[in-house]
Amino acid sequence: MTMSGFAVVDFETTGLFPNAHDRVVEVGLVLVGEDGRIEGEWSTIVDPGRDVGPTHIHGITARDVLGAPTFSQVLPRLLADLRGRVITTHNLSFDLRFLGAELRRAGVVLANPWVGGLCTMKWAGHLLRASSRKLGDCCDAAGIELANAHSALHDARAAAGLLGHLLRIGGSPAPWNDELVGAADVDWPQLPMDECLLVERGTQTVRRPSEWLDRVVARLPRGDDPGLEAYLEVLESALLDGYIAQYEEEALVETAVELGLSRSTLDDVHRDYLRSLARVALADGVVTDDERADLDRVAELVGLPTVEVDAALAMAPARSASAEFRLESGDVICLTGTMSRPRSEVERDLVDAGLVSGPLTKRTRLLVAADPDSASGKAKKARDYGVPIVHEAALMKLVRAMEPEQSPEHRSLRLV
């Protein structure tokens, strides 16, 4: 097979262990000619079928991957672009291990599993005076811009620029030539090229927090408004952490449509709920900046203007508070995903508060996830069980609300 250039690949992943449970969450690919010139590029976020891992590193959230293609759906495009080219990455062994694991999961078998390629990290270490072998430091040494590190496309672009620099300074013959013998001849399988929508980072439609209400109105049947208890129960759970996850949106829409609730009725329900929260915030006679921010956030989530918060605070003393969500001593809390602190510290806080850190069962009070939109196995099971899912900050607010020095009214303030 005649070599037609290089395919520079970068994967963002949920972690470091592809043969265990970590998956690819973003693919970036840049096609480079033998002369170092860029010939094309593409990228896509990938639905890993589990939690997305360290969002604070790669910047991808669970909501970002909703509707994104799976790796199997991206594979035909990726393998077609690898064919006849030398696969190139910055840390070749890392990316090849993830590629191999994803191929196995997709049931794709290579005739020869030994794949060669060019590692820009290795050769930059030999040919450049960089402070380290990290992509950013190697690019600095080569005078190449790296914008938005840990974005697959930007990292692939930077590695492609680094490759071009190495091609120019590597001499002739290039010192890596022996390593590339047969690297462009890998027999990548030809898979059916079904249409696959690529979802590039930053191109997802930004949804208004209250957009789910529009879906309720669009599906409403005509008729009288029935009772509201079922809807209030779902709303209470959804707003527990001040964030409405995708699955919570679905539950609210389904419940409201099944009950035939009109938009005006929903607005009234949401106003009453806001007033009950305002009453809690006013229990000590002072509304702090944090409490006001919480109330403003809830108003936005349920589609009410900010002026409704002022009205709720003005009317709150005359209204009764809704049923509160409180953690009680002995409640079981299940943790999943990456926490902002070591898991042992979070578990110690739970024990100190009289709570139990345990497995997910139907009796679990809360599932705490790094991202409430998580697609992890535990998150899916929690939704089946009806166990509320909250993020870590919401858990710690609920734990602090258990402290005895706080008034009963403040213990029921459950917003983040």
C-alpha positions in Angstrom: 0.0 0.0 0.0 1.3 3.5 -0.9 1.6 5.8 2.1 -0.7 8.8 1.7 0.4 10.8 4.7 -0.4 10.8 8.4 -3.6 10.6 10.5 -3.1 12.6 13.7 -5.5 11.4 16.4 -6.3 12.5 19.9 -8.8 10.9 22.3 -10.3 12.5 25.4 -11.2 9.7 27.8 -13.1 9.0 31.0 -9.9 7.9 32.7 -6.6 6.0 32.1 -7.6 2.3 32.0 -9.1 1.3 28.7 -9.0 -2.4 29.5 -11.0 -1.9 32.7 -14.0 0.4 32.2 -12.7 3.7 30.8 -14.0 4.9 27.5 -13.4 7.5 24.8 -15.5 10.6 25.2 -14.1 12.7 22.3 -12.3 12.0 19.0 -10.2 14.6 17.2 -8.5 13.7 13.8 -6.3 15.8 11.5 -5.1 14.5 8.2 -1.6 15.6 7.3 0.2 15.1 4.0 3.8 13.7 3.7 5.0 17.2 3.4 3.4 18.3 6.7 0.5 20.2 5.2 -2.9 19.9 6.8 -5.4 18.2 4.4 -8.5 17.9 6.6 -9.9 17.5 10.1 -13.0 16.5 12.1 -14.0 15.8 15.7 -16.9 14.6 17.6 -18.0 14.1 21.2 -18.7 10.5 21.9 -21.4 9.0 24.2 -19.3 6.5 26.3 -22.4 4.7 27.7 -21.2 5.5 31.3 -20.2 8.6 33.3 -17.9 11.0 31.5 -15.2 11.0 34.1 -13.2 14.1 35.1 -15.1 16.9 33.6 -12.7 19.4 35.3 -10.0 18.1 32.9 -11.6 17.5 29.6 -14.6 19.9 30.0 -17.2 17.5 28.8 -20.4 17.0 30.8 -22.9 14.2 30.9 -25.4 16.5 29.2 -22.9 17.2 26.4 -22.9 13.5 25.3 -26.7 13.2 25.2 -27.5 12.6 21.6 -23.8 12.2 20.6 -22.7 9.2 18.5 -21.2 6.1 20.2 -17.7 5.1 19.3 -19.1 2.2 17.2 -21.0 4.7 15.1 -17.9 6.8 14.6 -15.7 3.9 13.8 -16.4 3.6 10.0 -15.4 7.2 9.5 -12.3 6.9 11.7 -11.1 3.7 10.1 -11.6 5.0 6.6 -9.4 8.0 7.4 -6.7 5.8 9.0 -6.5 3.6 5.9 -3.2 4.2 4.0 -1.9 6.7 6.6 0.5 6.5 9.5 -1.4 6.9 12.7 0.2 9.6 14.7 -0.4 10.8 18.3 1.3 12.5 21.2 1.7 9.4 23.4 1.1 6.7 20.9 0.9 3.8 23.3 -2.0 5.5 25.3 -4.1 6.2 22.2 -3.5 2.8 20.6 -4.6 1.1 23.8 -7.8 3.0 23.8 -8.4 2.4 20.1 -7.7 -1.3 20.6 -10.2 -1.5 23.5 -12.9 0.3 21.6 -12.4 -1.9 18.6 -12.8 -5.0 20.7 -16.0 -3.6 22.3 -17.3 -2.9 18.8 -16.5 -6.5 17.7 -14.0 -5.3 15.1 -11.0 -7.7 14.7 -7.7 -6.7 13.1 -5.9 -9.3 11.0 -2.7 -8.1 12.6 -3.2 -6.4 16.0 0.3 -5.0 16.0 -0.1 -1.5 14.8 2.8 0.9 14.3 2.8 4.6 14.2 4.6 7.8 15.0 4.7 9.2 18.5 5.3 13.0 18.5 6.0 12.9 22.3 8.9 10.5 21.8 10.5 12.3 18.9 10.0 15.8 20.3 11.9 14.5 23.4 14.8 13.6 21.1 14.8 16.6 18.8 13.5 19.5 20.9 14.6 21.3 24.0 11.3 21.2 25.8 10.9 21.5 29.5 8.9 18.3 29.5 7.4 15.9 27.0 3.9 17.2 27.6 2.1 18.4 24.5 2.0 22.0 25.7 5.7 22.2 26.5 6.7 20.5 23.3 4.5 23.0 21.3 6.1 25.9 23.2 9.6 24.7 22.3 8.5 24.4 18.6 6.7 27.8 18.5 3.3 26.1 18.0 0.1 27.4 19.6 -2.0 25.1 21.7 -5.4 26.5 22.4 -7.9 24.8 24.6 -5.8 21.9 25.8 -7.7 18.7 26.5 -10.1 19.4 23.6 -9.5 16.5 21.2 -9.5 18.6 18.0 -7.3 21.4 19.5 -4.8 18.8 20.8 -4.8 17.0 17.4 -4.2 20.3 15.6 -1.3 21.0 18.0 0.1 17.5 17.5 -0.3 17.9 13.7 1.7 21.2 13.9 4.3 19.5 16.0 4.5 16.7 13.5 5.1 19.2 10.7 7.9 20.8 12.7 9.5 17.5 13.3 9.3 16.6 9.6 11.2 19.9 8.9 13.9 19.4 11.4 14.2 15.6 11.4 16.6 15.5 8.4 16.8 12.9 5.7 16.4 10.1 6.2 14.2 10.8 9.2 15.3 9.0 12.3 11.9 7.4 12.7 11.8 5.8 9.3 12.7 2.3 10.4 9.8 2.4 13.0 7.3 3.3 10.3 7.9 0.3 8.0 4.5 -1.2 7.3 2.7 1.4 9.5 0.7 2.7 6.6 -0.2 -0.9 5.5 -2.5 -1.8 8.5 -5.5 -3.7 7.2 -8.1 -1.5 8.8 -11.5 -3.1 8.2 -13.9 -1.4 5.8 -17.1 -0.9 7.7 -20.5 0.2 6.2 -20.4 4.0 6.1 -23.8 4.6 7.6 -24.7 8.2 8.1 -23.3 9.3 11.5 -23.9 12.8 12.8 -20.7 14.2 14.3 -21.2 16.4 17.3 -18.3 18.8 17.6 -17.6 20.3 21.0 -19.3 23.6 21.5 -21.9 23.1 18.7 -24.6 21.5 21.0 -27.8 23.6 21.2 -27.8 25.6 24.3 -31.0 24.9 26.1 -32.8 27.4 28.3 -33.2 26.1 31.8 -37.0 26.2 31.5 -37.2 24.8 28.0 -38.8 21.6 29.2 -42.0 23.7 30.0 -42.4 24.3 26.2 -42.4 20.6 25.7 -45.2 20.3 28.2 -47.3 22.9 26.5 -46.7 21.3 23.1 -48.1 18.0 24.2 -50.9 19.0 26.5 -54.4 17.5 25.9 -57.5 19.7 26.3 -59.4 19.3 29.5 -59.7 20.3 33.2 -56.8 20.4 35.6 -56.6 17.3 37.9 -54.8 17.0 41.2 -51.2 18.1 41.6 -49.6 15.9 44.2 -47.8 13.6 41.8 -46.3 16.6 40.0 -45.2 18.3 43.2 -43.5 15.1 44.3 -41.5 15.0 41.0 -40.8 18.7 41.2 -39.5 18.4 44.7 -37.1 15.7 43.8 -35.9 17.5 40.6 -35.1 20.8 42.4 -33.4 19.1 45.3 -30.0 20.2 44.1 -31.0 23.3 42.2 -30.3 21.6 38.9 -32.8 19.8 36.6 -31.0 16.9 34.9 -32.1 15.5 31.6 -33.9 12.5 33.1 -35.6 14.9 35.6 -36.9 17.0 32.7 -38.3 13.9 31.1 -40.1 12.9 34.3 -41.6 16.4 34.8 -42.8 16.5 31.2 -44.3 13.0 31.4 -46.0 13.7 34.7 -47.4 17.1 33.6 -48.7 15.7 30.3 -50.3 12.6 32.0 -52.1 14.9 34.4 -53.1 17.3 31.7 -51.7 20.3 33.6 -52.0 23.6 31.7 -49.1 26.1 31.5 -51.1 28.5 33.7 -51.6 25.8 36.3 -47.9 24.9 36.3 -47.0 28.6 36.7 -49.3 28.7 39.8 -47.8 25.6 41.2 -44.3 26.9 40.6 -45.2 30.3 42.3 -46.5 28.4 45.4 -43.3 26.4 45.5 -41.2 29.5 45.2 -43.1 31.1 48.1 -42.6 28.1 50.3 -38.8 28.4 49.7 -39.0 32.1 50.3 -40.6 31.4 53.7 -37.7 29.2 54.6 -35.2 31.8 53.6 -37.0 34.5 55.6 -37.4 32.3 58.7 -34.5 34.1 60.5 -35.6 37.5 59.2 -32.6 37.8 56.8 -32.3 36.7 53.1 -28.6 36.2 52.4 -27.0 36.7 49.0 -26.7 32.9 48.7 -30.3 32.3 49.6 -31.4 35.0 47.1 -29.2 33.4 44.4 -30.9 30.0 45.2 -34.3 31.5 44.8 -33.4 33.3 41.5 -32.1 30.0 40.2 -35.3 28.1 41.0 -37.4 30.8 39.4 -35.3 30.5 36.2 -35.5 26.7 36.2 -39.4 26.8 36.4 -39.8 29.6 33.9 -40.7 32.4 36.2 -39.2 35.9 35.9 -36.9 37.2 38.7 -39.6 39.7 39.8 -41.6 36.6 41.0 -38.9 36.1 43.7 -39.6 39.6 45.0 -43.3 38.8 45.1 -42.6 35.5 46.8 -40.5 37.1 49.5 -43.2 39.7 50.0 -45.9 37.1 50.4 -43.9 34.4 52.1 -44.9 35.1 55.7 -48.5 34.4 54.9 -47.9 31.0 53.2 -47.2 27.6 54.6 -44.0 25.8 53.7 -44.1 22.7 51.5 -43.0 19.3 52.7 -39.3 19.4 53.3 -36.6 17.0 52.1 -34.3 16.2 55.0 -31.6 13.7 55.6 -32.0 11.7 58.8 -29.4 9.8 60.9 -29.0 6.3 59.4 -29.9 7.3 55.8 -27.8 5.5 53.2 -26.0 7.6 50.7 -24.4 6.1 47.6 -21.5 7.8 45.9 -20.6 7.4 42.2 -18.1 9.1 39.8 -15.2 11.4 40.6 -15.7 13.7 43.6 -14.0 17.0 44.0 -12.3 15.6 47.1 -11.0 12.2 47.9 -13.8 9.7 48.3 -12.5 8.8 51.8 -13.0 12.4 53.0 -16.6 12.6 51.7 -17.4 9.2 53.3 -15.9 10.5 56.6 -18.2 13.6 56.5 -21.1 11.2 56.0 -20.2 9.1 59.0 -19.6 12.2 61.2 -23.1 13.3 60.3 -24.6 9.9 61.3 -25.2 8.9 57.7 -24.1 5.6 56.0 -22.1 5.4 52.8 -23.3 2.3 51.1 -24.4 0.5 47.9 -27.3 1.5 45.8 -30.6 -0.2 46.7 -34.2 0.7 46.7 -33.8 2.0 50.2 -30.9 4.4 49.4 -31.9 7.9 50.2 -29.6 9.7 47.7 -27.2 8.9 44.9 -24.4 11.5 44.8 -22.9 11.8 41.3 -20.2 14.1 39.9 -22.8 15.0 37.2 -26.6 14.4 37.8 -26.9 13.6 34.0 -24.5 10.7 34.4 -25.1 7.6 32.3 -23.3 5.4 34.8 -24.8 2.0 35.7 -25.6 3.3 39.2 -27.3 6.4 37.9 -29.5 4.3 35.5 -30.4 2.0 38.4 -31.2 5.0 40.7 -33.6 6.4 38.1 -35.3 3.0 37.9 -35.6 3.0 41.7 -36.8 6.6 42.0 -33.7 7.5 44.1 -32.9 11.2 43.7 -29.6 12.0 42.1 -27.7 15.1 43.3 -24.2 16.6 42.9 -21.7 16.7 45.7 -22.3 20.4 46.7 -26.0 19.6 47.2 -25.1 16.7 49.4 -22.9 18.8 51.7 -25.7 21.4 52.0 -28.1 18.7 53.1 -25.5 17.4 55.5 -24.9 20.9 57.0 -28.7 21.3 57.3 -28.7 18.3 59.7 -26.6 20.3 62.2 -28.6 20.8 65.4 -27.7 24.5 65.9 -29.7 25.4 62.8 -33.4 26.2 63.1 -36.0 23.7 61.7 -36.9 26.2 59.0 -33.3 26.4 57.8 -32.9 22.6 57.8 -35.6 22.4 55.1 -33.9 24.8 52.7 -32.7 22.4 50.1 -31.3 24.4 47.3 -27.8 24.9 46.0 
